[in-house]
């Protein structure tokens, strides 16, 4: 029996090329494609796929959130994340969500096919360089609330708007931002946002 594969990537050209390459493998069958995270979840369930290959950054649900939903709705499906943004925080979040494969987009089609087989068989595969970077970076020093506030601040929103969106007082928002800046050794909140984003912590 062929392994039923879902490919999800908002870049049509990349998705189509990957589908064509994987379909050349005798034991792999790309039965569904999706351009958004929400569509990926729906298509995975509808087509009862064995492996979902998901881009990290997509409209709607991101790849990691979509993987978590797919795992909840279709426990037998293994999820693989492919990304051009292989940051340490993303890898740790993906593993926590139950993702079994994590690869950079520079991975060859031959390697991707092997990873699909490994994940379908119940194994795991994490790109060695991404794994080493994640270990070196350590865990995020930010509390979940600090990360939430910093993510809202990354949009450039003023304190009052962040407070409304986070259901906090402006003073509490300032305290969270100040704490995050101290933990990240950042000069200001914009610098803190940049550092946290680069590490994949927001």
N, C-alpha and C positions, 0 to 999 in steps of 0.2 A: 504493500500500500504506500502511495506517495504521501509525503508530509504536506499537509494543507497549510499554506503560508499567507498571511496578510502583510501587505506593505503599506505603511502610512508615512507620508512626507508631503508637505505642502508645495514642494518644488516638483512640478509635473515631470520635467525632463529627468531629474534624478530618479524619481519613482519608476518611470517607464523603463529607464535603462537598467535599473536593478531587477525589475520584473523580468525583462528579457534575458538577463544573465542567469538569474536563478532558475528560470524555466528551461534552460539548457541542461540542467542537472536532471538525470533520469528519475531520481527519487524525490524531487521537490516540485510542488505545483502551486504557483501563486494564484489563489482562487479569489482574492479580493484586494482592492486598493482603496486608500482613503487619503484625503487631503487635510483633515482636521482631527483633533483628538477625539471629539465627540463621535465623529463618523467612524473612526477606528474602532471604538468600543462597540457601536451598533453592528458594524460589518463583521467583527470577530465573532460575535454571538450568532449573527444570522448565518454565517458560513461555517460555524463550528470549526474554527481553524486550530491547528496544533501548535503553531508558532506565530507570534505577532512581532514584526520588525518595525519599530517605531522611531521616528525622528524625535529628538528631545524637544525642540522648539517648534510648536505648531499652533495655529489659531485655535481658540477654545481651550480645551484641556491640553496641557503639555504632555509630552510622551510619558513621563513618570506617573503623572496622575492617571492618564489613560491606562497605563499598565496595571496600576492598582485596581482600577475598575474592572478591567478584563479578568484579572486574577480572581476577583470577587464573584463575577458573573459566570466565568468559564474556568474553573479551577484547573482543568487539565491542560490549559494553554500556557506555553512558556513565552515569556516576553524578552525581547532583545532591544536595547536602546542603541541607536547610532547617532553620533553627534559631531558637529564641528566645534562644540564648546565643552570639551571634556574637563570640566573643573572639579576639584576634589569634592566640594559639597554636593554636586550633582550625583556623583558616583555613590556617595554614602546614602543619599536620599533614595536613589534607585534601588540599592540593595535592600534598604528598609522596606520599600514598597513591594519587594518580592521579585524584582527584575533578575533574570538569570544570565543575561549577556549584556555587556557594555563595551561598545567599540567606537573608535573615531571614524569619521567618514572617509578617511584615507585608507581604510581597510580594503583589501582586494576582494573581488567577488568570490574567489576560491575560498578565502578565509571565512567570509560571511556564510557561505554554504556549509562549511564545516561547523561553524558555531551554531547554525540553525539545527543541524543534526545532533550536536552535543546537547543543546537545550531541550530539544524534543525528547531525547533519551533520559532527561532528568538531571543532566549535568549543568555546570556553570562555566562561563568564560568571561573574564574581565581582561581588557587590554593591559599587559604588564606595565607599560609606562604610566597609564592613567592610575593604576593601582598604587604604584610607587609614589606618585605625586600626592595621592589622597592620604597615604600613610605619613608622608613628610609634612603635610599641611596640618594634620591633627584635626580635632573636632572644632566646630564653630564655638567661639567664646560667647556668642550672643544668646540671650534667652529667646524663646519663641516670640514674646511680645516685642522685644527690641528689634528682632528681625522683621516683624510685621510693620512696625513704625518706620524702620529704615527703608523698607520696600516702598511704602507710600511716599516717603521723602524723596526717593529716587526719581519720581515723576516731576519733581520741581514744585510740588504743591506747598503752599504756605502752612505754617503751624496750625492755624485755625481750621483749615480744610482737612488736614491730617487728623486733627482731633475729632472732627465730625465723622469722618469715614472710619476711624478706629474706635469710635464711641468712648473717647477719653477726654479729659480736660486738657486745655492747651498747656498747662503747667506740667501735667504728667507726660505729655508728648515731649516737652523740652527735657524732662528728666531722663526719659528713655533714650533720646538722641544723644544727650550728654554722656550717658553711661556707655552707649555704643561707641561713641567717638573715643572715649578713654580706653576701652578694651581693644579697639583697633589701632590705637595710637594715630588717630586721624586729626588733621589740622582743623577740619570743619565737617559739617554733615555731608556735603557733596563728596568730600574725600572719603568719608566713611562708607558712603553708598558705593563708590567706585571700588574700594577695597573688598567690601562684602560681595559685590557682584563678581569681581574677578575670581574670588575664591569659591563662588557657587553657593554662598551662604544665604543669599536672597535671590 
